[in-house]
Structure formats: structure tokens, C-alpha cells
Amino acid sequence: MQDQMTNLEIKLAYQEDLIQELNEVVITLQKDNIRLNNEFTKLRELVTQSLAPNIASSDEETPPPHY
């Protein structure tokens, strides 16, 4: 009976270590996700700003030749 308790305590200790490691991985991934979302937002704004001057409004657009 004592050996079974010792084995269970050892397994529990390994599981606690594994949970802590996984938690650290999740925290790191969450930080990376936030950083990437911020970079994506900035990139989208830059693309939108760079394309906006090149796009004519529908009033300024000339109709195609077949009209």
C-alpha cells in the first residue's frame, strides 16, 4: 500500500510540473498572439493609408468604354 501511495505522489509531482510548463507555454503564446495582432493592425492601417490616395471615388471614376 505504501508503494502505491509513493507512486501516486510521484505521478502527481510530474503532472504538477507538466501543468506548470504548459501554463508557461500558454502565457508565452498569448503574449505572442497579442504582439502579432498589434503588428497586423498597424500593417493594415499602413496598407489602407497607402492605398487610399490611389483610389478614386465613384464620382471621379470614368465609365468604361463600352458604356
C-alpha positions as CSV (number, residue, x, y, z in Angstrom):
1,M,0.0,0.0,0.0
2,Q,2.9,2.4,0.8
3,D,4.4,1.8,-2.6
4,Q,1.2,2.7,-4.3
5,M,1.0,5.9,-2.4
6,T,4.6,6.7,-3.2
7,N,3.9,6.0,-6.9
8,L,0.8,8.2,-6.9
9,E,2.7,11.1,-5.2
10,I,5.5,10.8,-7.9
11,K,2.9,10.9,-10.7
12,L,1.2,13.8,-9.1
13,A,4.5,15.7,-8.8
14,Y,5.3,15.1,-12.5
15,Q,1.8,16.2,-13.5
16,E,2.2,19.4,-11.5
17,D,5.5,20.1,-13.2
18,L,3.9,19.4,-16.6
19,I,1.0,21.7,-15.9
20,Q,3.3,24.5,-14.9
21,E,5.4,24.1,-18.1
22,L,2.2,24.1,-20.2
23,N,1.0,27.1,-18.4
24,E,4.2,28.9,-19.2
25,V,3.8,27.9,-22.9
26,V,0.3,29.2,-23.0
27,I,1.4,32.5,-21.4
28,T,4.1,32.9,-24.0
29,L,1.8,32.1,-26.9
30,Q,-0.8,34.6,-25.6
31,K,1.8,37.3,-25.4
32,D,3.0,36.4,-29.0
33,N,-0.6,36.5,-30.2
34,I,-1.2,40.0,-28.7
35,R,2.0,41.2,-30.3
36,L,1.1,39.8,-33.7
37,N,-2.4,41.2,-33.5
38,N,-0.9,44.6,-32.8
39,E,1.5,44.3,-35.7
40,F,-1.2,43.2,-38.0
41,T,-3.4,46.1,-37.0
42,K,-0.5,48.5,-37.7
43,L,0.2,46.9,-41.1
44,R,-3.4,47.0,-42.1
45,E,-3.5,50.7,-41.2
46,L,-0.4,51.3,-43.3
47,V,-1.8,49.5,-46.3
48,T,-5.1,51.3,-46.0
49,Q,-3.3,54.7,-45.8
50,S,-1.1,53.9,-48.8
51,L,-3.9,52.7,-51.0
52,A,-6.5,55.4,-50.1
53,P,-4.9,58.2,-52.2
54,N,-4.8,55.9,-55.2
55,I,-8.4,55.0,-55.2
56,A,-10.8,57.4,-56.9
57,S,-14.3,58.0,-55.7
58,S,-17.2,56.7,-57.8
59,D,-18.0,60.3,-58.9
60,E,-14.4,60.8,-60.2
61,E,-14.3,57.4,-61.9
62,T,-14.7,57.5,-65.7
63,P,-17.1,54.9,-67.1
64,P,-15.6,52.1,-69.1
65,P,-15.6,52.5,-72.9
66,H,-18.5,50.1,-73.5
67,Y,-20.9,52.4,-71.7
